[in-house]
Amino acid sequence: MTKSKAAKGTDWARVQALSDDEIERMAIEDAENPASAAADWADAAVGLPPLKAPVNAKFDADVVEWFKSQGRGYQTRMNAVLRMYMESHRKTG
């Protein structure tokens, strides 16, 4: 696929015209997406994400601006950093 064609986005008409068999074949042949084995899922768990609690917190402006500068989802990233800190300290203390 040429760069200019890729920039135009997904050809949804072509995708919708594919049969289930064609989609399965393409998935199997996709070297960048190898099939997983049952062992890969042995320890998998299905569950709901943790509940979120609304809080009113104050952070240093430069910290918030840095997280915002990384793009959408800055609050999720801030939560991930706090979670890693909490988990690392919960294990040791």
N, C-alpha and C positions, 0 to 999 in steps of 0.2 A: 504494500500500500504506500502510495506516495505521501509525502508530508502534507501537501495541500489537501489531499482527500481526507487524511486523518483529521485535519483541522476542522473539517465541515461537520464532524460529529458522527453519530451512529446512523446507519442506513436502516431505519426501523422497518421499512417495507420489506427489505431483503430478509431481515431477521424474522419477521412474522410469516414470511413465505416458507421458512424452513420447517421440515417435518420433525417430529420428535426423534425419529431414527437418525436423521442428518445431524441434529444437535448432539445426540449421544455419540455418534461417530467422531464428530469434530472435537468433543470433549476428550475422548479416549486418545485421539491423535495429538492433542495439545501438549507439546514437550515442556512448556512453561507451567503446566498445571497437572503434575503427575497424580495418578489415582492414589488414594490413601488406603492403607490396610486396616483391617478390623482392630489390630493392636494399637493403631494410632488413636483410636477412640475408646480404648479400654477404661481410661480414667476420666472420661468426659462426664460432665454433669450439666443438667439442664436446670435452669432456675431463673428467677427474676433478678434484675439488678437491685443493688441495695437501695433502700428508701433514701430520698434526699430530704434534708431538713433545711428549711429556709432560715438563714441567719443574717443579721446585720453586723458586718465586720468591717473594720478599717485596716487597710494595708498601706504600706508606703507607696506613694504615687508612682515612683520609678519602677517598683516591682510590678504593679498593675499594668503600667504602660508597656513594660517588656513582654509580659504575657500576651497582652493585646496585639503587640507588633508581630507575634507569631501566627496571627490569623484567627479565623473563627474557632470557637471552642475554648477560649482562654480559661473560662471558669472550670471546665472539665479538666484541663491540664493542671490548673492550680490544685484541684481536688486530688488528682493523681499524685502530685508531689507530696501533699499532706498525707495521703494514704501510705505512700512508701515510707515516709518518716515514722508514722504511727506504727506500721507493721514491723519496721526494723527495731523500734524501741520496745514494742510489746513482746517480742521474742526474747530480748535480753533482760527485761525487767518486769 
